[in-house]
Amino acid sequence: MGAALGAALAAPQVFARVSAVGALHPAASGDFRAADAALVLGARVWEDGRPSLFLRQRVEAGVALYERGLVPRLVMTGAGHNREGLDETEAMERTARELGVPSADIVRDPGGHDTRASALNARDNLGLASVVVCSQEFHLPRAMWLCRSVGLEVQGAFPPILAKPHTVLGYGRELPATWKAALEIGRDALPGSDAAP
């Protein structure tokens, strides 16, 4: 009974991970195909405007793809007004510019309040057909599934995995978060849904 319940709880995460096989790589890998953009997902910003370590890592992953000519632009997608009243996308753009990316090749999407919204905005507002999503490894299977569900061709790029408590928490959080994504994807697939590809 317990094993069956555990398998049921893990089913969406297992599906997301299996679906990502072959398209999910370290950002430094040479296995990426060219794409329309790097979709850099938002995360915490400190009160003084600095990106958190995880957020800086995501931006660095996108910049690495840009510098290798795999993407012509970076889409910084996150909350323009998060719970602390801070703009994640502003911190992301500033970090990318400090790393040498010209402003002309950076697009800010302050309406990316969650991963599903970021995927829809990439498709509907920016007209993207293919993206390399940049986030931590624990987040990418779900993010890639959400992107595919709206019709985007997707790859995933992750920075080095840090041996930190927040990394462990991130992997644990993905179980309920991937269930939420599965329900959203199922709802979006219903006839008449605006999110259907």
Contact map, one row per residue, 1 for C-alpha under 8 A:
11111000000000000000000000000000000000000000000000000000000000000000000000000000000000000000000000000000000000000000000000000000000000000000000000000000000000000000000000000000000000000000000000000
11111100000000000000000000000000000000000000000000000000000000000000000000000000000000000000000000000000000000000000000000000000000000000000000000000000000000000000000000000000000000000000000000000
11111110000000000000000000000000000000000000000000000000000000000000000000000000000000000000000000000000000000000000000000000000000000000000000000000000000000000000000000000000000000000000000000000
11111111000000000000000000000000000000000000000000000000000000000000000000000000000000000000000000000000000000000000000000000000000000000000000000000000000000000000000000000000000000000000000000000
11111111100000000000000000000000000000000000000000000000000000000000000000000000000000000000000000000000000000000000000000000000000000000000000000000000000000000000000000000000000000000000000000000
01111111110000000000000000000000000000000000000000000000000000000000000000000000000000000000000000000000000000000000000000000000000000000000000000000000000000000000000000000000000000000000000000000
00111111111000000000000000000000000000000000000000000000000000000000000000000000000000000000000000000000000000000000000000000000000000000000000000000000000000000000000000000000000000000000000000000
00011111111000000000000000000000000000000000000000000000000000000000000000000000000000000000000000000000000000000000000000000000000000000000000000000000000000000000000000000000000000000000000000000
00001111111100000000000000000000000000000000000000000000000000000000000000000000000000000000000000000000000000000000000000000000000000000000000000000000000000000000000000000010000000000000000000000
00000111111111000000000000000000000000000000000000000000000000000000000000000000000000000000000000000000000000000000000000000000000000000000000000000000000000000000000000000010000000000000000000000
00000011111111100000000000000000000000000000000000000000000000000000000000000000000000000000000000000000000000000000000000000000000000000000000000000000000000000000000000000000000000000000000000000
00000000111111110000000000000000000000000000000000000000000000000000000000000000000000000000000000000000000000000000000000000000000000000000000000000000000000000000000000000010011001000000000000000
00000000011111111000000000000000000000000000000000000000000000000000000000000000000000000000000000000000000000000000000000000000000000000000110000000000000000000000000000000110011000000000000000000
00000000011111111100000000000000000000000000000000000000000000000000000000000000000000000000000000000000000000000000000000000000000000000000000000000000000000000000000000000000000000000000000000000
00000000001111111110000000000000000000000000000000000000000000000000000000000000000000000000000000000000000000000000000000000000000000000000000000000000000000000000000000000000000000000000000000000
00000000000111111111000000000000000000000000000000000000000000000000000000000000000000000000000000000000000000000000000000000000000000000000110110000000000000000000000000000000010000000000000000000
00000000000011111111100000000000000000000000000000000000000000000000000000000000000000000000000000000000000000000000000000000000000000000000110000000000000000000000000000000000000000000000000000000
00000000000001111111100000000000000000000000000000000000000000000000000000000000000000000000000000000000000000000000000000000000000000000000000000000000000000000000000000000000000000000000000000000
00000000000000111111100000000000000000000000000000000000000000000000000000000000000000000000000000000000000000000000000000000000000000000000100010000000000000000000000000000000000000000000000000000
00000000000000011111111100000000000000000000000000000000000000000000000000000000000000000000000000000000000000000000000000000000000000000000100110000000001100000000000000000000000000000000000000000
00000000000000001111111100000000000000000000000000000000000000000000000000000000000000000000000000000000000000000000000000000000000000000000000000000000000000000000000000000000000000000000000000000
00000000000000000001111110000000000000000000000000000000000000000000000000000000000000000000000000000000000000000000000000000000000000000000000000000000000000000000000000000000000000000000000000000
00000000000000000001111110000001000000000000000000000000000000000000000000000000000000000000000000000000000000000000000000000000000000000000000000000000011100000000000000000000000000000000000000000
00000000000000000001111111000000000000000000000000000000000000000000000000000000000000000000000000000000000000000000000000000000000000000001100000000000001111000000000000000000000000000000000000000
00000000000000000000011111101011000000000000000000000000000000000000000000000000000000000000000000000000000000000000000000000000000000000000000000000000000111000000000000000000000000000000000000000
00000000000000000000000111111000000000000000000000000000000000000000000000000000000000000000000000000000000000000000000000000000000000000000000000000000000011110000000000000000000000000000000000000
00000000000000000000000011111000000000000000000000000000000011011000000000000000000000000000000000000000000000000000000000000000000000000000000000000000000011100000000000000000000000000000000000000
00000000000000000000000001111100000000000000000000000000000010010000000000000000000000000000000000000000000000000000000000000000000000000000000000000000000000100000000000000000000000000000000000000
00000000000000000000000011111111000000000000000000000000000000000000000000000000000000000000000000000000000000000000000000000000000000000000000000000000000000000000000000000000000000000000000000000
00000000000000000000000000011111000000000000000000000000000000000000000000000000000000000000000000000000000000000000000000000000000000000000000000000000000000000000000000000000000000000000000000000
00000000000000000000000010001111100000000000000000000000000000000000000000000000000000000000000000000000000000000000000000000000000000000000000000000000000000000000000000000000000000000000000000000
00000000000000000000001010001111110000000000000000000000000000000000010000000000000000000000000000000000000000000000000000000000000000000000000000000000001000000000000000000000000000000000000000000
00000000000000000000000000000011111000000000000000000000000000000000010000000000000000000000000000000000000000000000000000000000000000000000000000000000000000000000000000000000000000000000000000000
00000000000000000000000000000001111100000000000000000000000000000000111000000000000000000000000000000000000000000000000000000000000000000000000000000000000000000000000000000000000000000000000000000
00000000000000000000000000000000111111000000000000000000000000000000011000000000000000000000000000000000000000000000000000000000011100000000000000000000000000000000000000000000000000000000000000000
00000000000000000000000000000000011111000000000000000000000000000000001110000000000000000000000000000000000000000000000000000001111000000000000000000000000000000000000000000000000000000000000000000
00000000000000000000000000000000001111100000000000000000000000000000001111100000000000000000000000000000000000000000000000000001011100000000000000000000000000000000000000000000000000000000000000000
00000000000000000000000000000000001111110000000000000000000001001100001011100000000000000000000000000000000000000000000000000000001111000000000000000000000000000000000000000000000000000000000000000
00000000000000000000000000000000000011111000000000000000000001000000000001111000000000000000000000000000000000000000000001000000001111000000000000000000000000000000000000000000000000000000000000000
00000000000000000000000000000000000001111100000000000000011001000000000001111000000000000000000000000000000000000000000000000000000011100000000000000000000000000000000000000000000000000000000000000
00000000000000000000000000000000000000111110000000000010010000000000000000011100000000000000000000000000000000000010010000000000000011100000000000000000000000000000000000000000000000000000000000000
00000000000000000000000000000000000000011111000000000010000000000000000000011110000000011001000000000000000000010000000000000000000000000000000000000000000000000000000000000000000000000000000000000
00000000000000000000000000000000000000001111100000110110000000000000000000000100000000010000000000000000000000000000000000000000000000000000000000000000000000000000000000000000000000000000000000000
00000000000000000000000000000000000000000111110000110110000000000000000000000000000000010000000000000000000000000000000000000000000000000000000000000000000000000000000000000000000000000000000000000
00000000000000000000000000000000000000000011111011110010000000000000000000000000000001110010000000000000000000000000000000000000000000000000000000000000000000000000000000000000000000000000000000000
00000000000000000000000000000000000000000001111111110000000000000000000000000000000000000000000000000000000000000000000000000000000000000000000000000000000000000000000000000000000000000000000000000
00000000000000000000000000000000000000000000111111000000000000000000000000000000000101000000000000000000000000000000000000000000000000000000000000000000000000000000000000000000000000000000000000000
00000000000000000000000000000000000000000000011111000000000000000000000000000000000000000000000000000000000000000000000000000000000000000000000000000000000000000000000000000000000000000000000000000
00000000000000000000000000000000000000000000111111100000000000000000000000000000000001000010000000000000000000000000000000000000000000000000000000000000000000000000000000000000000000000000000000000
00000000000000000000000000000000000000000000111111110000000000000000000000000000000000000010000000000000000000000000000000000000000000000000000000000000000000000000000000000000000000000000000000000
00000000000000000000000000000000000000000011110011111111000000000000000000000000000000010011001000000000000000000000000000000000000000000000000000000000000000000000000000000000000000000000000000000
00000000000000000000000000000000000000000011110001111111000000000000000000000000000000000000000000000000000000000000000000000000000000000000000000000000000000000000000000000000000000000000000000000
00000000000000000000000000000000000000000000000000111111100000000000000000000000000000000000000000000000000000000000000000000000000000000000000000000000000000000000000000000000000000000000000000000
00000000000000000000000000000000000000000011000000111111110000000000000000000000000000000000000000000000000000000000000000000000000000010000000000000000000000000000000000000000000000000000000000000
00000000000000000000000000000000000000001111100000111111111000000000000000000000000000000001000000000000000000000000000000000000000000000000000000000000000000000000000000000000000000000000000000000
00000000000000000000000000000000000000000000000000111111111100000000000000000000000000000001001000000000000000000000000000000000000000000000000000000000000000000000000000000000000000000000000000000
00000000000000000000000000000000000000000000000000001111111110000000000000000000000000000000000000000000000000000000000000000000000000100000000000000000000000100000000000000000000000000000000000000
00000000000000000000000000000000000000011000000000000111111111000000000000000000000000000000000000000000000000000000000000000000000001110000000000000000000001100000000000000000000000000000000000000
00000000000000000000000000000000000000010000000000000011111111100000000000000000000000000001001100000000000000000000000000000000000001000000000000000000000000000000000000000000000000000000000000000
00000000000000000000000000000000000000000000000000000001111111110000000000000000000000000000000100100000000000000000000000000000000000000000000000000000000000100000000000000000000000000000000000000
00000000000000000000000000110000000000000000000000000000111111111000000000000000000000000000000000000000000000000000000000000000000001100000000000000000000011100000000000000000000000000000000000000
00000000000000000000000000100000000001110000000000000000011111111100000001000000000000000000000000000000000000000000000000000000000001000000000000000000000010000000000000000000000000000000000000000
00000000000000000000000000000000000000000000000000000000001111111110000001000000000000000000000100101000000000000000000000000000000000000000000000000000000000000000000000000000000000000000000000000
00000000000000000000000000110000000000000000000000000000000111111111000000000000000000000000000000000000000000000000000000000000000000000000000000000000000000000000000000000000000000000000000000000
00000000000000000000000000100000000001000000000000000000000011111111111000000000000000000000000000000000000000000000000000000000000000000000000000000000000000000000000000000000000000000000000000000
00000000000000000000000000000000000001000000000000000000000001111111111111000000000000000000000000000000000000000000000000000000000000000000000000000000000000000000000000000000000000000000000000000
00000000000000000000000000000000000000000000000000000000000000111111110000000000000000000000000000000000000000000000000000000000000000000000000000000000000000000000000000000000000000000000000000000
00000000000000000000000000000000000000000000000000000000000000011111111000000000000000000000000000000000000000000000000000000000000000000000000000000000000000000000000000000000000000000000000000000
00000000000000000000000000000000010000000000000000000000000000001111111100000000000000000000000000000000000000000000000000000000000000000000000000000000000000000000000000000000000000000000000000000
00000000000000000000000000000001111000000000000000000000000000001111111100000000000000000000000000000000000000000000000000000000000000000000000000000000000000000000000000000000000000000000000000000
00000000000000000000000000000000011111000000000000000000000000001101111111000000000000000000000000000000000000000000000000000000000000000000000000000000000000000000000000000000000000000000000000000
00000000000000000000000000000000000110000000000000000000000000000100111111000000000000000000000000000000100000000000000000000000000000000000000000000000000000000000000000000000000000000000000000000
00000000000000000000000000000000000111000000000000000000000000000100001111100000000000000000000000000000111000000000000000000000000000000000000000000000000000000000000000000000000000000000000000000
00000000000000000000000000000000000011110000000000000000000001100100001111110000000000000000000000000000111000000000000000000000000000000000000000000000000000000000000000000000000000000000000000000
00000000000000000000000000000000000011110000000000000000000000000000000011111000000000000000000000000000011110000000000000000000000000000000000000000000000000000000000000000000000000000000000000000
00000000000000000000000000000000000000111100000000000000000000000000000001111100000000001001100000000000011111000000000000000000000000000000000000000000000000000000000000000000000000000000000000000
00000000000000000000000000000000000000111100000000000000000000000000000000111110000000011000000000000000000111110000010000000000000000000000000000000000000000000000000000000000000000000000000000000
00000000000000000000000000000000000000001110000000000000000000000000000000011111000000111000000000000000000011111100010000000000000000000000000000000000000000000000000000000000000000000000000000000
00000000000000000000000000000000000000000100000000000000000000000000000000001111110000111000000000000000000001111100000000000000000000000000000000000000000000000000000000000000000000000000000000000
00000000000000000000000000000000000000000000000000000000000000000000000000000111110001111100000000000000000011111000000000000000000000000000000000000000000000000000000000000000000000000000000000000
00000000000000000000000000000000000000000000000000000000000000000000000000000011111111110000000000000000000001000000000000000000000000000000000000000000000000000000000000000000000000000000000000000
00000000000000000000000000000000000000000000000000000000000000000000000000000011111111110000000000000000000000001000000000000000000000000000000000000000000000000000000000000000000000000000000000000
00000000000000000000000000000000000000000000000000000000000000000000000000000000111111000000000000000000000000000000000000000000000000000000000000000000000000000000000000000000000000000000000000000
00000000000000000000000000000000000000000000001000000000000000000000000000000000111111000000000000000000000000000000000000000000000000000000000000000000000000000000000000000000000000000000000000000
00000000000000000000000000000000000000000000000000000000000000000000000000000000111111100000000000000000000000000000000000000000000000000000000000000000000000000000000000000000000000000000000000000
00000000000000000000000000000000000000000000101010000000000000000000000000000001111111110000000000000000000000000000000000000000000000000000000000000000000000000000000000000000000000000000000000000
00000000000000000000000000000000000000000000100000000000000000000000000000000111110011111110000000000000000001000000000000000000000000000000000000000000000000000000000000000000000000000000000000000
00000000000000000000000000000000000000000111100000100000000000000000000000001111110001111111000000000000000001000000000000000000000000000000000000000000000000000000000000000000000000000000000000000
00000000000000000000000000000000000000000100000000000000000000000000000000011111000000111111100000000000000111000000000000000000000000000000000000000000000000000000000000000000000000000000000000000
00000000000000000000000000000000000000000000000000000000000000000000000000000001000000111111110000000000000100000000000000000000000000000000000000000000000000000000000000000000000000000000000000000
00000000000000000000000000000000000000000000100011100000000000000000000000000000000000111111111000000000000000000000000000000000000000000000000000000000000000000000000000000000000000000000000000000
00000000000000000000000000000000000000000100000000100011001000000000000000010000000000011111111100000000000000000000000000000000000000000000000000000000000000000000000000000000000000000000000000000
00000000000000000000000000000000000000000000000000000000000000000000000000010000000000001111111110000010010100000000000000000000000000000000000000000000000000000000000000000000000000000000000000000
00000000000000000000000000000000000000000000000000000000000000000000000000000000000000000111111111000000000000000000000000000000000000000000000000000000000000000000000000000000000000000000000000000
00000000000000000000000000000000000000000000000000100001001000000000000000000000000000000011111111100000000000000000000000000000000000000000000000000000000000000000000000000000000000000000000000000
00000000000000000000000000000000000000000000000000000000001100100000000000000000000000000001111111111000000000000000000000000000000000000000000000000000000000000000000000000000000000000000000000000
00000000000000000000000000000000000000000000000000000000000000000000000000000000000000000000111111111110000000000000000000000000000000000000000000000000000000000000000000000000000000000000000000000
00000000000000000000000000000000000000000000000000000000000000000000000000000000000000000000011111111000000000000000000000000000000000000000000000000000000000000000000000000000000000000000000000000
00000000000000000000000000000000000000000000000000000000000100100000000000000000000000000000001111111000000000000000000000000000000000000000000000000000000000000000000000000000000000000000000000000
00000000000000000000000000000000000000000000000000000000000000000000000000000000000000000000000111111100000000000000000000000000000000000000000000000000000000000000000000000000000000000000000000000
00000000000000000000000000000000000000000000000000000000000000100000000000000000000000000000000111111110110000000000000000000000000000000000000000000000000000000000000000000000000000000000000000000
00000000000000000000000000000000000000000000000000000000000000000000000000000000000000000000000010011111110000000000000000000000000000000000000000000000000000000000000000000000000000000000000000000
00000000000000000000000000000000000000000000000000000000000000000000000000000000000000000000100010001111110000000000000000000000000000000000000000000000000000000000000000000000000000000000000000000
00000000000000000000000000000000000000000000000000000000000000000000000000000000000000000000000000000111111000000000000000000000000000000000000000000000000000000000000000000000000000000000000000000
00000000000000000000000000000000000000000000000000000000000000000000000111000000000000000000000000001111111000000000000000000000000000000000000000000000000000000000000000000000000000000000000000000
00000000000000000000000000000000000000000000000000000000000000000000000011110000000000000000100000001111111100000000000000000000000000000000000000000000000000000000000000000000000000000000000000000
00000000000000000000000000000000000000000000000000000000000000000000000011110000000000000000000000000001111110000000000000000000000000000000000000000000000000000000000000000000000000000000000000000
00000000000000000000000000000000000000000000000000000000000000000000000000111000000000001100100000000000011111000000000000000000000000000000000000000000000000000000000000000000000000000000000000000
00000000000000000000000000000000000000000000000000000000000000000000000000111101000000001000000000000000001111110000010010000000000000000000000000000000000000000000000000000000000000000000000000000
00000000000000000000000000000000000000000000000000000000000000000000000000011111100000111000000000000000000111111000000000000000000000000000000000000000000000000000000000000000000000000000000000000
00000000000000000000000000000000000000000000000000000000000000000000000000001111000000000000000000000000000011111000110010000000000000000000000000000000000000000000000000000000000000000000000000000
00000000000000000000000000000000000000000100000000000000000000000000000000001111000000000000000000000000000011111111110010000000000000000000000000000000000000000000000000000000000000000000000000000
00000000000000000000000000000000000000000000000000000000000000000000000000000111010000000000000000000000000001111110110000000000000000000000000000000000000000000000000000000000000000000000000000000
00000000000000000000000000000000000000000000000000000000000000000000000000000110000000000000000000000000000000011111110000000000000000000000000000000000000000000000000000000000000000000000000000000
00000000000000000000000000000000000000001000000000000000000000000000000000000000000000000000000000000000000000011111111000000000000000000000001001000000000000000000000000000000000000000000000000000
00000000000000000000000000000000000000000000000000000000000000000000000000000000000000000000000000000000000000010111111100000000000000000000001001100000000000000000000000000000000010000000000000000
00000000000000000000000000000000000000000000000000000000000000000000000000000000000000000000000000000000000000111111111110000000000000000000000000000000000000000000000000000000000000000000000000000
00000000000000000000000000000000000000001000000000000000000000000000000000001100000000000000000000000000000010111111111111000000000000000000000000000000000000000000000000000000000000000000000000000
00000000000000000000000000000000000000000000000000000000000000000000000000000000000000000000000000000000000000000011111111100000000000000000000001100101000000000000000000000000000000000000000000000
00000000000000000000000000000000000000000000000000000000000000000000000000000000000000000000000000000000000000000001111111111000000000000000000000100100000000000000000000000000000000000000000000100
00000000000000000000000000000000000000000000000000000000000000000000000000000000000000000000000000000000000010110000111111111100000000000000000000000000000000000000000000000000000000000000000000000
00000000000000000000000000000000000000100000000000000000000000000000000000000000000000000000000000000000000000000000011111111111000000000000000000000000000000000000000000000000000000000000000000000
00000000000000000000000000000000000000000000000000000000000000000000000000000000000000000000000000000000000000000000001111111111100000000000000000000111000000000000000000000000000000000000000000000
00000000000000000000000000000000000000000000000000000000000000000000000000000000000000000000000000000000000000000000000111111111000000000000000000000000000000000000000000000000000000000000000000000
00000000000000000000000000000000000000000000000000000000000000000000000000000000000000000000000000000000000000000000000111111110000000000000000000000000000000000000000000000000000000000000000000000
00000000000000000000000000000000000000000000000000000000000000000000000000000000000000000000000000000000000000000000000011111111000000000000000000000000000000000000000000000000000000000000000000000
00000000000000000000000000000000000000000000000000000000000000000000000000000000000000000000000000000000000000000000000001111111100000000000000000000000000000000000000000000000000000000000000000000
00000000000000000000000000000000000110000000000000000000000000000000000000000000000000000000000000000000000000000000000001110111111000000000000000000001000000000000000000000000000000000000000000000
00000000000000000000000000000000000100000000000000000000000000000000000000000000000000000000000000000000000000000000000000100011111000000000000000000011100000000000000000000000000000000000000000000
00000000000000000000000000000000001110000000000000000000000000000000000000000000000000000000000000000000000000000000000000000001111100000000000000000001110000000000000000000000000000000000000000000
00000000000000000000000000000000001111100000000000000000000000000000000000000000000000000000000000000000000000000000000000000001111110000000000000000001111000000000000000000000000000000000000000000
00000000000000000000000000000000001011100000000000000000000000000000000000000000000000000000000000000000000000000000000000000000011111000000000000000000011110000000000000000000000000000000000000000
00000000000000000000000000000000000001111000000000000000000000000000000000000000000000000000000000000000000000000000000000000000001111100001001100000000011110000000000000000000000000000000000000000
00000000000000000000000000000000000001111000000000000000011011000000000000000000000000000000000000000000000000000000000000000000000111110001000000000000000111000000000000000000000000000000000000000
00000000000000000000000000000000000000011000000000000000110010000000000000000000000000000000000000000000000000000000000000000000000011111011000000000000000111100000000000000000000000000000000000000
00000000000000000000000000000000000000000000000000000100010000000000000000000000000000000000000000000000000000000000000000000000000001111111000000000000000001101000000000000000000000000000000000000
00000000000000000000000000000000000000000000000000000000000000000000000000000000000000000000000000000000000000000000000000000000000000111111100000000000000011101000000000000000000000000000000000000
00000000000000000000000000000000000000000000000000000000000000000000000000000000000000000000000000000000000000000000000000000000000000011111100000000000000000000000001001100100000000000000000000000
00000000000000000000000000000000000000000000000000000000000000000000000000000000000000000000000000000000000000000000000000000000000000111111111000000000000000000000000001100100000000000000000000000
00000000000000000000000100000000000000000000000000000000000000000000000000000000000000000000000000000000000000000000000000000000000011111111111100000000000111000000000000000000000000000000000000000
00000000000010011011000100000000000000000000000000000000000000000000000000000000000000000000000000000000000000000000000000000000000000001111111110000000000100000000000000000000000000000000000000000
00000000000010011000000000000000000000000000000000000000000000000000000000000000000000000000000000000000000000000000000000000000000000000011111111000000000000000000000000000100010010000000000000000
00000000000000000000000000000000000000000000000000000000000000000000000000000000000000000000000000000000000000000011000000000000000010000011111111100000000000000000000000000000000000000000000000000
00000000000000010001000000000000000000000000000000000000000000000000000000000000000000000000000000000000000000000000000000000000000010000001111111110000011100000000000000000000000000000000000000000
00000000000000010011000000000000000000000000000000000000000000000000000000000000000000000000000000000000000000000000000000000000000000000000111111111000000000000000000000000000000000000000000000000
00000000000000000000000000000000000000000000000000000000000000000000000000000000000000000000000000000000000000000011001000000000000000000000011111111100000000000000000000000000000010001000000000000
00000000000000000000000000000000000000000000000000000000000000000000000000000000000000000000000000000000000000000001001100000000000000000000001111111111110000000000000000000000000000000000000000000
00000000000000000000000000000000000000000000000000000000000000000000000000000000000000000000000000000000000000000000000000000000000000000000000111111111110000000000000000000000000000000000000000000
00000000000000000000000000000000000000000000000000000000000000000000000000000000000000000000000000000000000000000000000000000000000000000000000011111111000000000000000000000000000000001000000000011
00000000000000000000000000000000000000000000000000000000000000000000000000000000000000000000000000000000000000000000001100100000000000000000000001111111000000000000000000000000000000000000000000111
00000000000000000000000000000000000000000000000000000000000000000000000000000000000000000000000000000000000000000000000000100000100000000000000000111111100000000000000000000000000000000000000000001
00000000000000000000000000000000000000000000000000000000000000000000000000000000000000000000000000000000000000000000001000100001111000000000000000111111110000000000000000000000000000000000000000000
00000000000000000000000000000000000000000000000000000000000000000000000000000000000000000000000000000000000000000000000000000000111000000000000000110011111000000000000000000000000000000000000000000
00000000000000000000001000000000000000000000000000000000000000000000000000000000000000000000000000000000000000000000000000000000011110000000000100110001111100000000000000000000000000000000000000000
00000000000000000001001100000001000000000000000000000000000000000000000000000000000000000000000000000000000000000000000000000000001110000000000100000000111110000000000000000000000000000000000000000
00000000000000000001001110000000000000000000000000000000000000000000000000000000000000000000000000000000000000000000000000000000000111100001100100000000011111000000000000000000000000000000000000000
00000000000000000000000111100000000000000000000000000000000011000000000000000000000000000000000000000000000000000000000000000000000111101001000000000000001111100000000000000000000000000000000000000
00000000000000000000000111100000000000000000000000000000010010000000000000000000000000000000000000000000000000000000000000000000000001111001000000000000000111111000000000000000000000000000000000000
00000000000000000000000001110000000000000000000000000000110110000000000000000000000000000000000000000000000000000000000000000000000000111000000000000000000011111000000000000000000000000000000000000
00000000000000000000000001000000000000000000000000000000000000000000000000000000000000000000000000000000000000000000000000000000000000000000000000000000000001111100000000000000000000000000000000000
00000000000000000000000000000000000000000000000000000000000000000000000000000000000000000000000000000000000000000000000000000000000000011000000000000000000001111110001000000000000000000000000000000
00000000000000000000000000000000000000000000000000000000000000000000000000000000000000000000000000000000000000000000000000000000000000000000000000000000000000011111001000000000000000000000000000000
00000000000000000000000000000000000000000000000000000000000000000000000000000000000000000000000000000000000000000000000000000000000000000000000000000000000000001111101000000000000000000000000000000
00000000000000000000000000000000000000000000000000000000000000000000000000000000000000000000000000000000000000000000000000000000000000000000000000000000000000000111111100000000000000000000000000000
00000000000000000000000000000000000000000000000000000000000000000000000000000000000000000000000000000000000000000000000000000000000000000000000000000000000000000011111110000000000000000000000000000
00000000000000000000000000000000000000000000000000000000000000000000000000000000000000000000000000000000000000000000000000000000000000000000000000000000000000000001111111000000000000000000000000000
00000000000000000000000000000000000000000000000000000000000000000000000000000000000000000000000000000000000000000000000000000000000000000100000000000000000000001111111111100000000000000000000000000
00000000000000000000000000000000000000000000000000000000000000000000000000000000000000000000000000000000000000000000000000000000000000000000000000000000000000000001111111110000000000000000000000000
00000000000000000000000000000000000000000000000000000000000000000000000000000000000000000000000000000000000000000000000000000000000000000000000000000000000000000000111111111000000000000000000000000
00000000000000000000000000000000000000000000000000000000000000000000000000000000000000000000000000000000000000000000000000000000000000000110000000000000000000000000011111111100000000000000000000000
00000000000000000000000000000000000000000000000000000000000000000000000000000000000000000000000000000000000000000000000000000000000000000110000000000000000000000000001111111110000000000000000000000
00000000000000000000000000000000000000000000000000000000000000000000000000000000000000000000000000000000000000000000000000000000000000000000000000000000000000000000000111111110000000000000000000000
00000000000000000000000000000000000000000000000000000000000000000000000000000000000000000000000000000000000000000000000000000000000000000000000000000000000000000000000011111111100000000000000000000
00000000000010000000000000000000000000000000000000000000000000000000000000000000000000000000000000000000000000000000000000000000000000000110010000000000000000000000000001111111110000000000000000000
00000000110110000000000000000000000000000000000000000000000000000000000000000000000000000000000000000000000000000000000000000000000000000000000000000000000000000000000000111111111000000000000000000
00000000000000000000000000000000000000000000000000000000000000000000000000000000000000000000000000000000000000000000000000000000000000000000000000000000000000000000000000001111111100000000000000000
00000000000000000000000000000000000000000000000000000000000000000000000000000000000000000000000000000000000000000000000000000000000000000000000000000000000000000000000000001111111110000000000000000
00000000000110010000000000000000000000000000000000000000000000000000000000000000000000000000000000000000000000000000000000000000000000000000010000000000000000000000000000000111111111000000000000000
00000000000110000000000000000000000000000000000000000000000000000000000000000000000000000000000000000000000000000000000000000000000000000000000000000000000000000000000000000011111111100000000000000
00000000000000000000000000000000000000000000000000000000000000000000000000000000000000000000000000000000000000000000000000000000000000000000000000000000000000000000000000000001111111110000000000000
00000000000000000000000000000000000000000000000000000000000000000000000000000000000000000000000000000000000000000001000000000000000000000000010001000000000000000000000000000000111111111000000000000
00000000000100000000000000000000000000000000000000000000000000000000000000000000000000000000000000000000000000000000000000000000000000000000000000000000000000000000000000000000011111111100000000000
00000000000000000000000000000000000000000000000000000000000000000000000000000000000000000000000000000000000000000000000000000000000000000000000000000000000000000000000000000000001111111110000000000
00000000000000000000000000000000000000000000000000000000000000000000000000000000000000000000000000000000000000000000000000000000000000000000000000000000000000000000000000000000000111111111000000000
00000000000000000000000000000000000000000000000000000000000000000000000000000000000000000000000000000000000000000000000000000000000000000000000001001000000000000000000000000000000011111111100000000
00000000000000000000000000000000000000000000000000000000000000000000000000000000000000000000000000000000000000000000000000000000000000000000000000000000000000000000000000000000000001111111110000000
00000000000000000000000000000000000000000000000000000000000000000000000000000000000000000000000000000000000000000000000000000000000000000000000000000000000000000000000000000000000000111111110010000
00000000000000000000000000000000000000000000000000000000000000000000000000000000000000000000000000000000000000000000000000000000000000000000000000000000000000000000000000000000000000011111110011110
00000000000000000000000000000000000000000000000000000000000000000000000000000000000000000000000000000000000000000000000000000000000000000000000000000000000000000000000000000000000000001111111010110
00000000000000000000000000000000000000000000000000000000000000000000000000000000000000000000000000000000000000000000000000000000000000000000000000000000000000000000000000000000000000000111111110010
00000000000000000000000000000000000000000000000000000000000000000000000000000000000000000000000000000000000000000000000000000000000000000000000000000000000000000000000000000000000000000000111110000
00000000000000000000000000000000000000000000000000000000000000000000000000000000000000000000000000000000000000000000000000000000000000000000000000000000000000000000000000000000000000000000011111010
00000000000000000000000000000000000000000000000000000000000000000000000000000000000000000000000000000000000000000000000000000000000000000000000000000000000000000000000000000000000000000011111111110
00000000000000000000000000000000000000000000000000000000000000000000000000000000000000000000000000000000000000000000000000000000000000000000000000000000000000000000000000000000000000000001000111110
00000000000000000000000000000000000000000000000000000000000000000000000000000000000000000000000000000000000000000000000100000000000000000000000000000100000000000000000000000000000000000001100011111
00000000000000000000000000000000000000000000000000000000000000000000000000000000000000000000000000000000000000000000000000000000000000000000000000001100000000000000000000000000000000000001110111111
00000000000000000000000000000000000000000000000000000000000000000000000000000000000000000000000000000000000000000000000000000000000000000000000000001110000000000000000000000000000000000000000000111
